[in-house]
Amino acid sequence: MGKVMWSQGQVYTVDPAADLDTLLAEQMAWEQINSHFAADLAGIYHKMGLNGFKRMKRYQSIKENKESAELRHYIIDYLGVLPTEEFAYVSPTLVASLKDGLNLDHTLCSENIVRLNRIMELALSGNSYSVIPMVDCLIKKENERLVKIQREYIEGEFVGWDNTYMMMHDKALHKMYKCKEKKAYGWKK
């Protein structure tokens, strides 16, 4: 237990002194890394024309991402703690965490839009026209996301970040996104 042997002779171990919080945080990080790795492999296999391997890795990527989210929420729901280093950038109070989260989301989304626009410029100047429709679609999606973030922030400001209102709004968002998740991913919870 705590040791795995790879066929090439490399041995992987887990630090026996690691506490539960550390191991759970490492597992969540692993799920995310594995999701990205599988997505990268799916892209490589797609380019090589290996459609079966592409689909297998794309499915794995979605599954790993879902497992990471489920593990994170299980830890919060059943252990009553935030995973190690989770939300280190967000304040612990309701109002401050909403403001911090929306501000960070706005920053990340804005940076992504700038990056996507630069990709578009390079694609246009380099005659890489085949990527333009996809990048254009991503820019539109990010712009829509940015508008949603801004609306949420404005709504919070409008009601003075009233806790009762924000909790009612959160309940409506929960119901809406629960339906979306169920439809998109078949999630039951």
Backbone as CSV, one residue per row, in Angstrom:
resi,resn,N_x,N_y,N_z,CA_x,CA_y,CA_z,C_x,C_y,C_z
1,MET,0.843,-1.183,0.000,0.000,0.000,0.000,0.881,1.237,0.000
2,GLY,0.493,2.244,-0.763,1.282,3.455,-0.822,2.416,3.381,-1.815
3,LYS,2.516,2.272,-2.566,3.595,2.123,-3.531,3.027,1.493,-4.796
4,VAL,3.417,2.043,-5.948,2.968,1.503,-7.220,4.188,1.285,-8.104
5,MET,4.283,0.119,-8.711,5.403,-0.204,-9.592,4.957,-0.058,-11.032
6,TRP,5.711,0.685,-11.821,5.457,0.841,-13.247,6.250,-0.207,-13.975
7,SER,5.763,-0.644,-15.120,6.400,-1.750,-15.836,7.840,-1.447,-16.227
8,GLN,8.200,-0.159,-16.365,9.578,0.184,-16.706,10.492,0.190,-15.483
9,GLY,9.986,-0.199,-14.337,10.797,-0.316,-13.138,10.763,0.898,-12.225
10,GLN,10.127,1.972,-12.649,10.052,3.160,-11.808,9.009,2.929,-10.717
11,VAL,9.331,3.291,-9.493,8.432,3.103,-8.362,7.870,4.456,-7.942
12,TYR,6.544,4.517,-7.800,5.882,5.726,-7.339,5.392,5.479,-5.922
13,THR,5.646,6.438,-5.053,5.225,6.278,-3.660,4.473,7.516,-3.188
14,VAL,3.800,7.357,-2.070,3.108,8.451,-1.401,3.832,8.694,-0.092
15,ASP,4.022,9.960,0.244,4.678,10.321,1.494,3.866,9.786,2.662
16,PRO,4.406,8.857,3.445,3.640,8.281,4.556,3.323,9.293,5.659
17,ALA,4.032,10.413,5.686,3.794,11.430,6.714,2.743,12.456,6.279
18,ALA,2.309,12.375,5.033,1.347,13.366,4.528,0.014,13.225,5.246
19,ASP,-0.576,14.372,5.599,-1.875,14.344,6.263,-2.999,14.267,5.227
20,LEU,-4.208,14.065,5.717,-5.366,13.883,4.850,-5.596,15.087,3.947
21,ASP,-5.529,16.298,4.508,-5.744,17.503,3.710,-4.754,17.581,2.553
22,THR,-3.499,17.279,2.840,-2.459,17.330,1.809,-2.733,16.306,0.724
23,LEU,-3.058,15.085,1.128,-3.308,14.030,0.144,-4.549,14.325,-0.696
24,LEU,-5.590,14.858,-0.074,-6.794,15.209,-0.837,-6.512,16.347,-1.815
25,ALA,-5.739,17.336,-1.377,-5.367,18.439,-2.275,-4.530,17.915,-3.434
26,GLU,-3.599,17.002,-3.137,-2.787,16.405,-4.197,-3.653,15.609,-5.170
27,GLN,-4.654,14.907,-4.643,-5.532,14.124,-5.505,-6.342,15.031,-6.425
28,MET,-6.855,16.141,-5.879,-7.607,17.075,-6.724,-6.702,17.663,-7.800
29,ALA,-5.476,18.011,-7.415,-4.528,18.549,-8.395,-4.238,17.494,-9.461
30,TRP,-4.087,16.249,-9.022,-3.835,15.165,-9.955,-4.982,15.012,-10.952
31,GLU,-6.214,15.082,-10.463,-7.371,14.957,-11.349,-7.341,16.054,-12.414
32,GLN,-7.003,17.275,-12.000,-6.938,18.390,-12.946,-5.801,18.208,-13.943
33,ILE,-4.619,17.845,-13.435,-3.470,17.627,-14.318,-3.773,16.505,-15.294
34,ASN,-4.344,15.441,-14.800,-4.670,14.301,-15.647,-5.712,14.681,-16.696
35,SER,-6.664,15.523,-16.311,-7.669,15.992,-17.262,-7.018,16.772,-18.393
36,HIS,-6.107,17.673,-18.043,-5.418,18.462,-19.065,-4.510,17.586,-19.926
37,PHE,-3.829,16.652,-19.292,-2.951,15.740,-20.020,-3.752,14.902,-21.017
38,ALA,-4.881,14.379,-20.557,-5.728,13.578,-21.447,-6.249,14.430,-22.606
39,ALA,-6.609,15.679,-22.326,-7.080,16.579,-23.386,-5.963,16.836,-24.396
40,ASP,-4.742,17.015,-23.894,-3.594,17.206,-24.801,-3.379,15.983,-25.672
41,LEU,-3.445,14.811,-25.063,-3.281,13.582,-25.844,-4.396,13.421,-26.869
42,ALA,-5.601,13.796,-26.494,-6.717,13.728,-27.439,-6.415,14.582,-28.658
43,GLY,-5.845,15.758,-28.438,-5.471,16.622,-29.550,-4.396,16.005,-30.430
44,ILE,-3.416,15.408,-29.799,-2.348,14.742,-30.558,-2.920,13.595,-31.382
45,TYR,-3.761,12.773,-30.744,-4.357,11.638,-31.457,-5.272,12.102,-32.582
46,HIS,-5.984,13.201,-32.344,-6.855,13.757,-33.384,-6.019,14.131,-34.603
47,LYS,-4.914,14.833,-34.358,-4.042,15.256,-35.451,-3.474,14.054,-36.208
48,MET,-3.240,12.970,-35.495,-2.673,11.767,-36.114,-3.732,10.908,-36.790
49,GLY,-5.002,11.273,-36.639,-6.074,10.495,-37.250,-6.472,9.268,-36.457
50,LEU,-6.062,9.208,-35.191,-6.402,8.076,-34.323,-7.683,8.415,-33.568
51,ASN,-8.808,8.298,-34.244,-10.073,8.768,-33.691,-10.547,7.999,-32.468
52,GLY,-10.266,6.715,-32.404,-10.653,5.932,-31.231,-9.893,6.375,-29.987
53,PHE,-8.579,6.546,-30.131,-7.774,7.018,-29.009,-8.146,8.458,-28.641
54,LYS,-8.458,9.264,-29.661,-8.881,10.644,-29.420,-10.118,10.657,-28.537
55,ARG,-11.129,9.878,-28.911,-12.369,9.849,-28.134,-12.143,9.295,-26.732
56,MET,-11.290,8.279,-26.629,-11.003,7.696,-25.325,-10.394,8.753,-24.400
57,LYS,-9.427,9.514,-24.904,-8.767,10.519,-24.089,-9.677,11.725,-23.823
58,ARG,-10.498,12.087,-24.790,-11.436,13.190,-24.573,-12.430,12.803,-23.479
59,TYR,-12.920,11.576,-23.538,-13.836,11.077,-22.504,-13.142,11.069,-21.147
60,GLN,-11.885,10.613,-21.116,-11.126,10.576,-19.867,-10.955,11.985,-19.306
61,SER,-10.682,12.951,-20.170,-10.490,14.332,-19.739,-11.743,14.865,-19.052
62,ILE,-12.889,14.649,-19.673,-14.153,15.111,-19.101,-14.414,14.393,-17.778
63,LYS,-14.150,13.092,-17.742,-14.379,12.292,-16.531,-13.468,12.752,-15.384
64,GLU,-12.196,12.979,-15.682,-11.260,13.420,-14.642,-11.660,14.791,-14.099
65,ASN,-12.084,15.671,-14.980,-12.507,16.995,-14.558,-13.735,16.896,-13.652
66,LYS,-14.669,16.027,-14.033,-15.873,15.814,-13.226,-15.506,15.220,-11.863
67,GLU,-14.586,14.262,-11.855,-14.177,13.633,-10.594,-13.501,14.642,-9.675
68,SER,-12.713,15.540,-10.243,-12.059,16.573,-9.442,-13.104,17.469,-8.770
69,ALA,-14.112,17.863,-9.540,-15.173,18.707,-8.981,-15.951,17.953,-7.900
70,GLU,-16.257,16.687,-8.158,-16.993,15.896,-7.171,-16.185,15.711,-5.893
71,LEU,-14.884,15.462,-6.020,-14.035,15.293,-4.847,-13.971,16.589,-4.047
72,ARG,-13.795,17.691,-4.741,-13.733,19.000,-4.082,-15.012,19.248,-3.279
73,HIS,-16.147,19.004,-3.892,-17.414,19.269,-3.212,-17.700,18.251,-2.115
74,TYR,-17.252,17.030,-2.281,-17.392,16.033,-1.226,-16.614,16.471,0.014
75,ILE,-15.393,16.941,-0.200,-14.563,17.393,0.922,-15.247,18.535,1.663
76,ILE,-15.776,19.482,0.903,-16.443,20.632,1.529,-17.717,20.194,2.243
77,ASP,-18.525,19.339,1.587,-19.810,18.921,2.156,-19.675,18.000,3.365
78,TYR,-18.784,17.009,3.276,-18.748,15.969,4.302,-17.642,16.118,5.327
79,LEU,-16.571,16.810,4.962,-15.515,17.034,5.939,-15.597,18.440,6.520
80,GLY,-16.409,19.280,5.884,-16.622,20.623,6.397,-15.430,21.552,6.282
81,VAL,-14.513,21.228,5.385,-13.328,22.073,5.217,-13.123,22.379,3.743
82,LEU,-12.436,23.487,3.514,-11.987,23.774,2.158,-10.698,23.005,1.954
83,PRO,-10.530,22.376,0.813,-9.280,21.669,0.550,-8.081,22.604,0.691
84,THR,-6.931,22.041,1.038,-5.714,22.816,1.249,-5.475,23.776,0.097
85,GLU,-5.206,25.011,0.436,-4.912,26.080,-0.520,-6.086,26.411,-1.434
86,GLU,-7.222,25.803,-1.207,-8.393,26.086,-2.034,-8.903,27.480,-1.720
87,PHE,-9.199,28.243,-2.718,-9.748,29.578,-2.571,-8.867,30.499,-1.730
88,ALA,-7.557,30.326,-1.805,-6.648,31.187,-1.048,-6.762,32.632,-1.514
89,TYR,-7.299,32.837,-2.701,-7.418,34.169,-3.275,-8.783,34.797,-2.994
90,VAL,-9.644,34.106,-2.271,-10.992,34.605,-2.010,-11.187,34.768,-0.503
91,SER,-11.807,35.876,-0.119,-12.059,36.169,1.296,-13.071,35.190,1.895
92,PRO,-13.020,34.998,3.223,-13.894,34.009,3.851,-15.341,34.443,4.060
93,THR,-15.661,35.730,3.954,-17.039,36.153,4.175,-17.825,36.080,2.877
94,LEU,-19.150,35.965,3.002,-20.017,35.813,1.840,-19.820,36.938,0.828
95,VAL,-19.987,38.166,1.258,-19.911,39.308,0.341,-18.512,39.432,-0.243
96,ALA,-17.504,39.374,0.607,-16.132,39.523,0.115,-15.761,38.388,-0.840
97,SER,-16.215,37.174,-0.549,-15.875,36.059,-1.435,-16.556,36.203,-2.789
98,LEU,-17.793,36.707,-2.800,-18.478,36.938,-4.075,-17.759,38.017,-4.878
99,LYS,-17.422,39.115,-4.210,-16.719,40.202,-4.895,-15.356,39.734,-5.405
100,ASP,-14.588,39.075,-4.529,-13.255,38.595,-4.916,-13.337,37.602,-6.066
101,GLY,-14.293,36.669,-5.960,-14.442,35.657,-7.008,-14.831,36.270,-8.342
102,LEU,-15.780,37.224,-8.312,-16.193,37.880,-9.556,-15.066,38.726,-10.135
103,ASN,-14.318,39.415,-9.274,-13.185,40.208,-9.755,-12.109,39.328,-10.384
104,LEU,-11.797,38.215,-9.738,-10.795,37.304,-10.288,-11.281,36.700,-11.598
105,ASP,-12.539,36.286,-11.624,-13.120,35.719,-12.838,-13.072,36.749,-13.970
106,HIS,-13.372,37.999,-13.645,-13.327,39.085,-14.635,-11.904,39.248,-15.178
107,THR,-10.929,39.232,-14.287,-9.531,39.376,-14.698,-9.104,38.222,-15.607
108,LEU,-9.393,36.993,-15.186,-8.998,35.829,-15.988,-9.690,35.823,-17.346
109,CYS,-10.955,36.163,-17.361,-11.716,36.204,-18.607,-11.174,37.296,-19.522
110,SER,-10.897,38.461,-18.963,-10.351,39.571,-19.751,-8.998,39.208,-20.345
111,GLU,-8.147,38.593,-19.525,-6.830,38.166,-20.024,-6.980,37.147,-21.143
112,ASN,-7.934,36.258,-21.011,-8.155,35.246,-22.039,-8.639,35.885,-23.340
113,ILE,-9.497,36.897,-23.234,-9.984,37.599,-24.428,-8.819,38.290,-25.141
114,VAL,-7.938,38.924,-24.371,-6.761,39.572,-24.965,-5.903,38.536,-25.689
115,ARG,-5.676,37.387,-25.040,-4.870,36.321,-25.646,-5.536,35.798,-26.920
116,LEU,-6.840,35.569,-26.865,-7.561,35.068,-28.039,-7.536,36.077,-29.188
117,ASN,-7.648,37.362,-28.866,-7.565,38.386,-29.910,-6.179,38.411,-30.540
118,ARG,-5.153,38.209,-29.730,-3.791,38.140,-30.271,-3.631,36.918,-31.174
119,ILE,-4.210,35.796,-30.765,-4.184,34.595,-31.610,-4.870,34.889,-32.933
120,MET,-5.988,35.590,-32.875,-6.724,35.947,-34.094,-5.854,36.822,-35.002
121,GLU,-5.182,37.830,-34.419,-4.294,38.696,-35.205,-3.207,37.885,-35.896
122,LEU,-2.582,36.980,-35.144,-1.510,36.160,-35.708,-2.037,35.231,-36.791
123,ALA,-3.224,34.685,-36.576,-3.819,33.794,-37.578,-4.105,34.564,-38.870
124,LEU,-4.613,35.781,-38.739,-4.922,36.591,-39.919,-3.653,37.018,-40.655
125,SER,-2.641,37.410,-39.883,-1.409,37.878,-40.528,-0.583,36.728,-41.096
126,GLY,-0.751,35.543,-40.550,0.015,34.391,-41.020,-0.745,33.496,-41.972
127,ASN,-1.882,33.981,-42.435,-2.715,33.199,-43.360,-3.117,31.842,-42.790
128,SER,-3.307,31.767,-41.492,-3.759,30.527,-40.850,-5.271,30.597,-40.693
129,TYR,-5.947,30.670,-41.814,-7.386,30.921,-41.819,-8.205,29.779,-41.223
130,SER,-7.656,28.596,-41.171,-8.430,27.459,-40.679,-8.770,27.574,-39.193
131,VAL,-7.965,28.316,-38.424,-8.238,28.437,-36.987,-9.177,29.600,-36.663
132,ILE,-9.409,30.465,-37.622,-10.195,31.680,-37.371,-11.616,31.382,-36.885
133,PRO,-12.367,30.460,-37.504,-13.727,30.215,-36.995,-13.757,29.750,-35.536
134,MET,-12.816,28.866,-35.160,-12.793,28.371,-33.779,-12.418,29.481,-32.810
135,VAL,-11.393,30.252,-33.150,-10.963,31.343,-32.272,-12.065,32.390,-32.164
136,ASP,-12.714,32.691,-33.275,-13.818,33.643,-33.268,-14.934,33.160,-32.337
137,CYS,-15.227,31.867,-32.390,-16.252,31.280,-31.513,-15.831,31.401,-30.045
138,LEU,-14.561,31.138,-29.754,-14.068,31.245,-28.382,-14.123,32.688,-27.881
139,ILE,-13.790,33.628,-28.759,-13.863,35.040,-28.369,-15.299,35.415,-28.034
140,LYS,-16.243,34.976,-28.858,-17.655,35.280,-28.595,-18.106,34.680,-27.265
141,LYS,-17.711,33.428,-27.004,-18.093,32.777,-25.744,-17.493,33.501,-24.544
142,GLU,-16.224,33.899,-24.658,-15.585,34.608,-23.547,-16.214,35.980,-23.337
143,ASN,-16.570,36.656,-24.432,-17.247,37.945,-24.300,-18.605,37.785,-23.622
144,GLU,-19.337,36.717,-23.964,-20.616,36.438,-23.301,-20.402,36.170,-21.819
145,ARG,-19.343,35.409,-21.514,-19.025,35.104,-20.118,-18.671,36.391,-19.367
146,LEU,-17.911,37.268,-20.008,-17.530,38.527,-19.387,-18.754,39.380,-19.081
147,VAL,-19.706,39.414,-20.003,-20.944,40.172,-19.778,-21.699,39.593,-18.577
148,LYS,-21.768,38.262,-18.470,-22.447,37.635,-17.324,-21.766,38.010,-16.009
149,ILE,-20.446,37.981,-16.013,-19.685,38.330,-14.804,-19.979,39.778,-14.409
150,GLN,-19.943,40.668,-15.391,-20.208,42.079,-15.122,-21.629,42.289,-14.607
151,ARG,-22.589,41.574,-15.182,-23.976,41.696,-14.723,-24.130,41.213,-13.289
152,GLU,-23.476,40.109,-12.949,-23.538,39.599,-11.580,-22.970,40.622,-10.608
153,TYR,-21.868,41.239,-10.984,-21.246,42.232,-10.110,-22.144,43.457,-9.960
154,ILE,-22.674,43.932,-11.075,-23.570,45.094,-11.035,-24.803,44.791,-10.189
155,GLU,-25.343,43.586,-10.323,-26.507,43.196,-9.524,-26.168,43.207,-8.036
156,GLY,-24.998,42.668,-7.704,-24.561,42.701,-6.306,-24.435,44.115,-5.787
157,GLU,-23.840,44.984,-6.577,-23.703,46.394,-6.193,-25.076,47.041,-6.030
158,PHE,-25.984,46.739,-6.954,-27.321,47.345,-6.950,-28.080,47.036,-5.660
159,VAL,-27.934,45.808,-5.171,-28.653,45.428,-3.941,-27.789,45.625,-2.697
160,GLY,-26.646,46.272,-2.871,-25.766,46.523,-1.730,-25.174,45.251,-1.155
161,TRP,-25.039,44.231,-1.980,-24.497,42.928,-1.579,-25.257,42.368,-0.373
162,ASP,-26.564,42.593,-0.342,-27.416,42.101,0.742,-27.339,40.577,0.823
163,ASN,-26.998,40.074,2.004,-26.818,38.624,2.186,-28.065,37.826,1.826
164,THR,-29.222,38.300,2.270,-30.468,37.574,1.998,-30.731,37.508,0.502
165,TYR,-30.597,38.639,-0.162,-30.819,38.660,-1.610,-29.816,37.757,-2.317
166,MET,-28.544,37.847,-1.918,-27.505,37.054,-2.596,-27.746,35.555,-2.384
167,MET,-28.251,35.170,-1.218,-28.546,33.758,-0.967,-29.734,33.297,-1.820
168,MET,-30.740,34.156,-1.989,-31.881,33.805,-2.850,-31.423,33.704,-4.307
169,HIS,-30.584,34.630,-4.715,-30.046,34.613,-6.078,-29.201,33.352,-6.283
170,ASP,-28.414,33.005,-5.261,-27.594,31.795,-5.336,-28.460,30.553,-5.507
171,LYS,-29.580,30.505,-4.808,-30.490,29.368,-4.913,-31.040,29.244,-6.335
172,ALA,-31.389,30.384,-6.945,-31.881,30.368,-8.333,-30.781,29.919,-9.300
173,LEU,-29.558,30.402,-9.079,-28.428,29.981,-9.921,-28.166,28.481,-9.773
174,HIS,-28.251,28.003,-8.530,-28.020,26.582,-8.274,-29.004,25.727,-9.060
175,LYS,-30.265,26.098,-9.003,-31.305,25.342,-9.709,-31.057,25.360,-11.214
176,MET,-30.725,26.531,-11.760,-30.504,26.659,-13.195,-29.298,25.826,-13.652
177,TYR,-28.178,25.935,-12.928,-26.972,25.225,-13.353,-27.026,23.737,-13.038
178,LYS,-27.814,23.357,-12.057,-28.006,21.931,-11.786,-28.682,21.277,-12.991
179,CYS,-29.681,21.943,-13.537,-30.353,21.434,-14.745,-29.393,21.393,-15.921
180,LYS,-28.576,22.444,-16.072,-27.613,22.479,-17.175,-26.587,21.359,-17.055
181,GLU,-26.068,21.141,-15.831,-25.093,20.075,-15.615,-25.703,18.713,-15.897
182,LYS,-26.916,18.514,-15.420,-27.580,17.229,-15.635,-27.767,16.971,-17.125
183,LYS,-28.196,17.999,-17.854,-28.406,17.861,-19.283,-27.092,17.632,-20.028
184,ALA,-26.060,18.398,-19.653,-24.794,18.322,-20.373,-23.949,17.110,-20.003
185,TYR,-23.953,16.732,-18.727,-23.027,15.695,-18.265,-23.697,14.490,-17.629
186,GLY,-24.993,14.540,-17.446,-25.674,13.428,-16.816,-25.429,13.348,-15.319
187,TRP,-25.010,14.473,-14.706,-24.766,14.487,-13.265,-26.076,14.393,-12.526
188,LYS,-26.081,13.600,-11.463,-27.303,13.415,-10.703,-27.390,14.364,-9.529
189,LYS,-26.256,14.811,-9.023,-26.262,15.710,-7.853,-26.000,17.111,-8.279
